[in-house]
Amino acid sequence: MDIFQKLAEKQIKDAIDRGEFDDVPGMGEPLEFEDDSNVPEDLRMAYKILKNASCLPPEVELRKEIRRAEDLLEAMTDEKSRYKQIKKMNFLIMKLNMLRPTPVNFEEHEVYFEKSAARLTLESEKKKG
């Protein structure tokens, strides 16, 4: 150990002996380790700072917005409203996919209007008949 480590260890030991760590919040509780293995190494510190400041990275904000748009889309029955919502979702997905170069298999896939329109048409036909 170098001199600074020895000095720090001594000060910590003295503080423990004086009872300065007896009322520390979370005392005796297990530490929560964050799994940041999916975050690139060069971004981990920046993401941790953003998280501590209650700010989310742009990718996470966009993913949350996409999920909210999907939930809204599921509840919509009007074809014009669904079309607008799908366009909004596709824009958000495109924006997310352009943020950072990633392999194609990790990109969000756009929602196609034809599939939703066909499903909506089937549902409306079931209600009529």
Secondary structure by P-SEA (a helix, b strand, c coil): ccaaaaaaaaaaaaaaaaccccccccccbbbbbbccccccccaaaaaaaaaaaccccaaaaaaaaaaaaaaaaaacccaaaaaaaaaaaaaaaaaaaaccccccccbbbbbbaaaaaaaaaaaaaaaac
